[in-house]
Amino acid sequence: MSESEMAVHGHGALLEESPYAIPSRKLTMWLFIISDAVTFGAFLFAYGYIRVSAANWVRPFETGSVVNVILMTVVLITSSLTMLGAADASKDGDKAKAMRFLYSTMALGAVFAALHLREWFELFGRHITLSSGLFGQTFFTITGLHLLHVISGVIAMAVIGAKYSSGRLTPGHVESMGLYWHFVDLVWMFVVPLVYLTNFAH
Amino acid sequence: MSAAGASGNVIRKYLPVYFILLAIFLVEVFLSFQHFATGMLVVILLLLAVCSATLGLMYFMHLADERRGLFLTLIPVTIFVLLMMNMFWSDSVRLLHMRPGAQ
């Protein structure tokens, strides 16, 4: 193996083949995703159980909030699609196109974060905060953790995009970034029904 | 096929999954305004969320294209750990009594 190949693939390529036929970077990302899924699972299970058990749960969301949540969800799912485009274009060696898709994904992530923060400030205006009972504690913890993932993802994408375009990172890095971003999207699919939509249950 | 053409194809390839995910989400929104008891609504919405997550995992995250060993290593264990969290559920109810004014 040449020195340049070693720089790209690392020493792991000299060892035995992965039983999963994927690079160690990708497997590490999968393991991170699984551990993160369990973390979110713990929060969501706790939320779901407390929500069902509580007789007088706070119901702060109105029709405007539903419209906001629909917008947020459409934005996030669309960003997953653009991320797929980025990973695929990078695999094809089309850097310009990969970067365009990455910028689109980052922009959609930023829009999602802005919509989320707008909703938070609206709740703050109605004196619903982290310290206002079980609803505030669970709502801001779960959505805050998710928002942290989105913001970290956008920052990570900016760093990976910059390094990828300058040739210091490989398409594999963009693909691993994509796995993380799709995971953030998947978590949102559980957050919305549990945290927002059960607000309207009778 | 040109590189640009291939990248465009991947979007077209996954567009049906994208629309199915949006459709499932809109069904969830619709159901949340129907007259279901909270517990029943949570169960229905979670089942739909599991369908969305499965589509996302298999197609957006390409788990369907990986070796089956990866799927078998990651997913059953995760489901097992998540289900084992049921053990904590009964404890979580005590929070309501331990924290005055929690409701």
Boltz contact constraints between the chains, C-beta under 6 A:
constraints:
  - contact:
      token1: [A, 19]
      token2: [B, 69]
      max_distance: 6.0
  - contact:
      token1: [A, 20]
      token2: [B, 67]
      max_distance: 6.0
  - contact:
      token1: [A, 20]
      token2: [B, 69]
      max_distance: 6.0
  - contact:
      token1: [A, 20]
      token2: [B, 70]
      max_distance: 6.0
  - contact:
      token1: [A, 21]
      token2: [B, 67]
      max_distance: 6.0
  - contact:
      token1: [A, 30]
      token2: [B, 74]
      max_distance: 6.0
  - contact:
      token1: [A, 34]
      token2: [B, 74]
      max_distance: 6.0
  - contact:
      token1: [A, 34]
      token2: [B, 78]
      max_distance: 6.0
  - contact:
      token1: [A, 37]
      token2: [B, 78]
      max_distance: 6.0
  - contact:
      token1: [A, 38]
      token2: [B, 81]
      max_distance: 6.0
  - contact:
      token1: [A, 41]
      token2: [B, 82]
      max_distance: 6.0
  - contact:
      token1: [A, 45]
      token2: [B, 85]
      max_distance: 6.0
  - contact:
      token1: [A, 46]
      token2: [B, 92]
      max_distance: 6.0
  - contact:
      token1: [A, 48]
      token2: [B, 42]
      max_distance: 6.0
  - contact:
      token1: [A, 49]
      token2: [B, 89]
      max_distance: 6.0
  - contact:
      token1: [A, 49]
      token2: [B, 92]
      max_distance: 6.0
  - contact:
      token1: [A, 50]
      token2: [B, 92]
      max_distance: 6.0
  - contact:
      token1: [A, 52]
      token2: [B, 38]
      max_distance: 6.0
  - contact:
      token1: [A, 52]
      token2: [B, 39]
      max_distance: 6.0
  - contact:
      token1: [A, 53]
      token2: [B, 93]
      max_distance: 6.0
  - contact:
      token1: [A, 54]
      token2: [B, 103]
      max_distance: 6.0
  - contact:
      token1: [A, 56]
      token2: [B, 103]
      max_distance: 6.0
  - contact:
      token1: [A, 73]
      token2: [B, 25]
      max_distance: 6.0
  - contact:
      token1: [A, 77]
      token2: [B, 21]
      max_distance: 6.0
  - contact:
      token1: [A, 80]
      token2: [B, 60]
      max_distance: 6.0
  - contact:
      token1: [A, 81]
      token2: [B, 18]
      max_distance: 6.0
  - contact:
      token1: [A, 84]
      token2: [B, 10]
      max_distance: 6.0
  - contact:
      token1: [A, 84]
      token2: [B, 14]
      max_distance: 6.0
  - contact:
      token1: [A, 85]
      token2: [B, 7]
      max_distance: 6.0
  - contact:
      token1: [A, 85]
      token2: [B, 11]
      max_distance: 6.0
  - contact:
      token1: [A, 88]
      token2: [B, 7]
      max_distance: 6.0
  - contact:
      token1: [A, 88]
      token2: [B, 10]
      max_distance: 6.0
  - contact:
      token1: [A, 89]
      token2: [B, 7]
      max_distance: 6.0
  - contact:
      token1: [A, 92]
      token2: [B, 3]
      max_distance: 6.0
  - contact:
      token1: [A, 92]
      token2: [B, 6]
      max_distance: 6.0
  - contact:
      token1: [A, 92]
      token2: [B, 7]
      max_distance: 6.0
  - contact:
      token1: [A, 93]
      token2: [B, 3]
      max_distance: 6.0
  - contact:
      token1: [A, 94]
      token2: [B, 3]
      max_distance: 6.0
  - contact:
      token1: [A, 94]
      token2: [B, 7]
      max_distance: 6.0
  - contact:
      token1: [A, 97]
      token2: [B, 7]
      max_distance: 6.0
  - contact:
      token1: [A, 133]
      token2: [B, 102]
      max_distance: 6.0
  - contact:
      token1: [A, 134]
      token2: [B, 102]
      max_distance: 6.0
  - contact:
      token1: [A, 179]
      token2: [B, 61]
      max_distance: 6.0
  - contact:
      token1: [A, 182]
      token2: [B, 56]
      max_distance: 6.0
  - contact:
      token1: [A, 182]
      token2: [B, 60]
      max_distance: 6.0
  - contact:
      token1: [A, 182]
      token2: [B, 61]
      max_distance: 6.0
  - contact:
      token1: [A, 186]
      token2: [B, 53]
      max_distance: 6.0
  - contact:
      token1: [A, 186]
      token2: [B, 56]
      max_distance: 6.0
  - contact:
      token1: [A, 189]
      token2: [B, 49]
      max_distance: 6.0
  - contact:
      token1: [A, 189]
      token2: [B, 52]
      max_distance: 6.0
  - contact:
      token1: [A, 189]
      token2: [B, 53]
      max_distance: 6.0
  - contact:
      token1: [A, 190]
      token2: [B, 49]
      max_distance: 6.0
  - contact:
      token1: [A, 193]
      token2: [B, 28]
      max_distance: 6.0
  - contact:
      token1: [A, 193]
      token2: [B, 45]
      max_distance: 6.0
  - contact:
      token1: [A, 193]
      token2: [B, 49]
      max_distance: 6.0
  - contact:
      token1: [A, 197]
      token2: [B, 28]
      max_distance: 6.0
  - contact:
      token1: [A, 197]
      token2: [B, 32]
      max_distance: 6.0
  - contact:
      token1: [A, 197]
      token2: [B, 45]
      max_distance: 6.0
  - contact:
      token1: [A, 198]
      token2: [B, 41]
      max_distance: 6.0
  - contact:
      token1: [A, 198]
      token2: [B, 42]
      max_distance: 6.0
  - contact:
      token1: [A, 200]
      token2: [B, 32]
      max_distance: 6.0
  - contact:
      token1: [A, 200]
      token2: [B, 33]
      max_distance: 6.0
  - contact:
      token1: [A, 201]
      token2: [B, 38]
      max_distance: 6.0
  - contact:
      token1: [A, 201]
      token2: [B, 41]
      max_distance: 6.0
  - contact:
      token1: [A, 202]
      token2: [B, 35]
      max_distance: 6.0
